[in-house]
């Protein structure tokens, strides 16, 4: 009964190291990757979209475009999707004409225009790994600055809140993927921020279900209201831990 969400090519700078001229990128995290690569290699992109469309004839499928930074990319990707549909129709191949299309919100510019993006698509998925990296301007695999990678940074929480509000303003659901979605201590925060879906490692799902069932939405929203009044990750973490201690006296690991 649940759909399968297929993200289009999302190879990053750690996997694509060379330009066509053989030169490496000086800053691959900000270079030719994800939707940028797909929109440049249109034939490859269209082939992948055709494969996803063919799969949609056999079950519920959703298409998700990664690393969107603006409306132009969404509209161009959707035009290529329509061309892929036309070619399949021309060959008499079956597919879901109304396959839902969504985007990943993982760049600050996408957060800033979330309400506009939401009018163009059927769902959002917040990619926290990259969003935190770009929001805080750090390389999360660089040991020299990894200490700055803080999911509870007030700027990160405000970006998540703005994205949820932007999506809900257009009536579309907002999901979250990435390491943050699978951390059980963050669940009250994510619920309070209004996330509709969480994508996590399968091993984390049973405990997450137990914790979510033990929480009250009203209390989670009140908690987030308090957290957003703080200006440092340390203050936010302290307030969150106090709430968790009240709600789960034996600790969340005891569930």
C-alpha positions in Angstrom: 0.0 0.0 0.0 3.0 2.4 0.5 4.8 4.0 -2.4 8.5 3.5 -3.3 10.3 6.8 -3.6 13.1 6.7 -6.2 15.6 9.5 -6.1 17.2 10.3 -9.4 21.0 10.2 -9.9 22.6 11.6 -6.8 26.3 11.0 -7.3 28.3 13.5 -5.3 31.7 15.0 -5.5 33.1 12.0 -3.6 32.2 9.8 -6.5 32.6 12.1 -9.5 36.1 13.5 -9.4 36.7 14.5 -13.0 35.2 16.9 -15.5 35.0 15.9 -19.1 38.3 17.6 -19.6 39.9 15.3 -17.0 40.4 18.0 -14.4 39.2 17.5 -10.9 36.8 20.0 -9.2 38.4 22.3 -6.6 35.2 22.1 -4.5 33.2 19.0 -5.4 30.6 19.6 -2.7 29.5 22.7 -4.6 30.2 21.4 -8.1 28.6 19.2 -10.7 26.5 16.7 -8.8 23.0 15.4 -8.4 20.3 17.3 -10.4 23.0 19.5 -11.9 24.7 16.5 -13.5 21.3 15.1 -14.6 20.3 18.3 -16.3 23.6 18.4 -18.1 23.5 14.7 -19.2 19.9 14.8 -20.5 19.9 11.5 -22.3 21.2 9.7 -19.3 18.6 11.5 -17.1 15.8 10.6 -19.5 16.8 7.0 -19.6 16.6 6.8 -15.8 13.2 8.5 -15.8 11.9 6.0 -18.3 13.0 3.2 -16.1 11.2 4.7 -13.1 8.1 5.3 -15.2 8.1 1.7 -16.4 8.3 0.5 -12.8 5.3 2.7 -11.9 3.1 0.3 -14.0 3.7 -2.4 -11.4 3.2 -0.5 -8.1 3.1 2.9 -6.4 6.2 4.9 -7.3 7.3 8.4 -6.6 10.1 10.4 -8.3 12.4 12.6 -6.3 14.9 15.2 -7.6 17.9 15.8 -5.4 19.9 19.0 -4.6 17.4 21.4 -6.0 18.4 25.0 -5.6 15.7 26.9 -7.5 12.5 26.7 -9.5 14.3 26.6 -12.9 15.9 23.2 -12.1 12.5 21.8 -11.0 10.8 23.0 -14.2 13.5 21.8 -16.5 13.5 18.4 -14.8 9.7 18.2 -15.2 10.0 19.0 -18.9 12.4 16.2 -19.4 10.1 13.9 -17.5 7.3 14.9 -19.8 9.5 14.1 -22.8 10.2 10.7 -21.3 6.5 10.1 -20.9 5.9 11.1 -24.5 8.5 8.6 -25.8 7.0 5.8 -23.7 3.5 6.6 -25.0 4.8 6.5 -28.5 6.0 3.0 -28.0 2.8 1.9 -26.3 4.5 1.2 -22.9 2.5 1.3 -19.7 3.2 3.7 -16.8 1.5 5.8 -14.2 0.6 9.1 -16.0 0.2 10.8 -12.6 3.4 9.5 -10.9 4.0 12.0 -8.0 7.1 14.2 -8.2 9.0 15.6 -5.3 12.2 17.4 -4.4 14.9 17.1 -1.8 15.4 20.2 0.3 19.1 20.2 1.2 20.3 23.6 0.1 19.5 26.9 2.0 18.3 28.5 -1.1 15.6 25.8 -1.4 14.5 26.5 2.1 14.2 30.2 1.4 11.8 29.5 -1.5 10.1 26.5 -0.1 6.6 27.9 -0.5 7.3 28.5 -4.3 8.8 25.0 -4.8 5.9 23.4 -3.0 3.5 24.7 -5.7 5.5 22.8 -8.3 5.7 19.4 -6.7 3.8 16.8 -4.8 6.1 16.3 -1.7 9.3 17.4 0.0 12.0 15.4 1.6 14.5 17.3 3.8 18.0 15.8 3.3 19.5 16.7 6.7 23.0 15.5 6.0 23.7 18.0 3.2 21.3 20.7 4.6 23.3 20.8 7.9 26.6 20.8 5.9 25.6 23.7 3.7 23.8 25.6 6.4 26.8 25.6 8.7 29.4 25.8 5.9 31.3 22.7 7.1 32.7 19.5 5.5 31.1 16.8 7.7 34.0 14.3 6.8 36.7 16.8 7.7 38.0 15.9 11.1 39.2 19.5 11.6 35.7 20.9 11.6 33.5 17.9 12.3 32.8 19.3 15.8 30.8 22.1 14.2 28.3 19.6 12.6 25.4 20.1 14.9 21.9 19.0 14.0 20.4 21.0 16.9 21.9 24.2 15.8 19.2 26.9 16.0 19.7 27.8 12.4 19.1 24.2 11.3 15.9 23.9 13.4 14.6 27.1 11.9 15.3 25.9 8.4 13.4 22.7 9.0 10.5 24.6 10.5 10.5 27.0 7.5 10.5 24.0 5.0 7.6 22.3 6.8 5.6 25.5 6.8 6.4 26.1 3.1 5.3 22.6 2.2 2.2 22.6 4.3 1.2 26.0 2.9 0.7 24.3 -0.5 -0.9 21.2 1.1 2.0 18.8 0.4 3.6 16.4 2.9 7.1 17.0 4.2 9.4 14.0 5.0 12.9 13.9 6.4 15.8 11.6 5.5 19.4 11.5 6.7 21.1 10.7 10.0 19.0 13.1 12.0 15.8 11.3 11.2 17.1 8.1 12.7 18.3 9.5 16.0 15.7 8.6 18.6 16.6 11.6 20.9 15.5 14.0 18.1 12.1 12.4 17.5 10.2 14.8 19.9 11.8 17.7 18.1 11.0 16.4 14.6 7.4 15.7 15.6 7.0 19.1 17.1 8.4 20.7 14.0 5.6 19.1 12.0 7.4 16.5 9.9 4.9 14.1 8.2 7.3 11.2 7.4 10.7 10.0 8.6 13.1 7.9 6.6 15.6 5.9 8.6 17.6 2.7 8.8 15.3 -0.3 9.1 17.0 -1.3 12.4 15.9 2.0 14.0 12.2 1.7 13.1 11.0 -0.6 16.0 12.5 1.7 18.7 11.3 4.8 16.9 7.8 3.5 16.8 7.8 2.8 20.5 9.0 6.3 21.3 6.6 8.0 19.0 3.7 6.1 20.5 4.7 7.3 23.9 4.9 10.9 23.0 2.1 13.5 22.9 2.0 15.8 20.0 1.0 18.8 22.1 4.0 18.4 24.4 6.3 18.0 21.4 5.1 21.3 19.9 5.4 23.1 23.2 9.0 21.7 23.5 9.9 23.0 20.0 8.4 26.4 20.9 10.9 26.6 23.9 13.8 25.2 21.9 13.4 27.9 19.2 13.9 30.6 21.9 17.5 29.5 22.5 20.5 30.8 20.5 23.0 27.9 20.9 23.0 24.2 20.3 24.1 23.6 23.9 21.1 25.4 25.4 18.8 23.4 23.0 20.4 20.1 23.9 20.1 20.8 27.6 16.4 21.7 27.3 15.8 18.6 25.2 17.5 16.3 27.6 15.5 17.7 30.5 12.3 17.0 28.6 13.4 13.4 27.7 14.3 12.8 31.4 10.7 13.8 32.4 9.0 11.8 29.7 11.3 8.7 29.9 12.6 8.5 33.5 14.3 5.2 32.7 15.8 6.5 29.5 14.7 6.0 25.9 16.9 2.9 25.7 14.6 1.2 28.2 11.7 1.1 25.8 
